[in-house]
Amino acid sequence: MTTIYDLARKTGISKSTISRVVSGNGYVSEDKRKIILDAMHEMNYVPNQVAKDLRKKRTNTIGFLVSEYFPFVGDFLNSFTKIAAEHGYSVNVYFTQTADNELKALRLLTTHALDAIFILTRINSWDTISSYAKFGPISTWHRVNRPNIYSNFIDHYPIYLQVLNHLYKSGHKDIGHVLSGLRNANTRARVRAIDDFVAAHPDSNQSFQLFYHTQMKTGEDVAKKWLDNPDHPTTVIFYDDFVAAEFISTLRKNGQKVPEDCLVVGSNNSEIAKIMNIPTIDLCFKNQAHNAFIYLYNELNSAQLPYETQNPHWVDAY
């Protein structure tokens, strides 16, 4: 078992300085703090549980990590913080923006400045992220196969295939797809659903496919590409309601009618879909937020609170 003495030998930094980092009390320069935290991570140093309890290192605070702000963040965060507050936990939000900033937030687990972490969007590899789970539980809504990370994902393949079949039966054969980056496992699941649908329905046209790594101005960009394409699809499915709403707004500014000229379908069943009356795919994000917190709570408190059922489905509108 690694001790403070081992950390001191490894880093060449005094035991008293290391103790200040471990306890979270007292000043330590940022450079030395980083060296110590990296060594703690590398050497699998976990503060003694009894000593930790004596120092009251349980903060009842969860870290909520997201790489950047986009409109859906507010909806998900609202659901997550509500269930956390009901169980006596606060939530600190970290807009990481860079891989290094994300690591800084993860290192807060090593000193128990945070009890646990939820990841909405990540930057570092899952191998890197999962290496911090020994310091505190980590959950995410991403589709990730790691034994020490709770992955509360929705498989987009079956629901997306159901939506395509629903649209096809309703007479929509020329369908466009606006998807997030292929790094996202859910995006790859949607692409597989499209490919299988095309194989079953060769008379349909699914060739309008666009991929984006951000939501900002995405709907506007898609609208411009749609307007510039003489063979634009008469139906477009989006990976997010906000992007779908921006697309609709841009089309209308250019004299197009929705849904008459283009049926627009969103995803997530967020508040903006309800306000704009957009048909959407309910991917149960409220249940996902609830279950992600419940996992963290159960791990921290040796509890067995139940999880909510997740049933993705089509939500009609117009």
Disulfide bonds with the S-S distance in Angstrom:
none
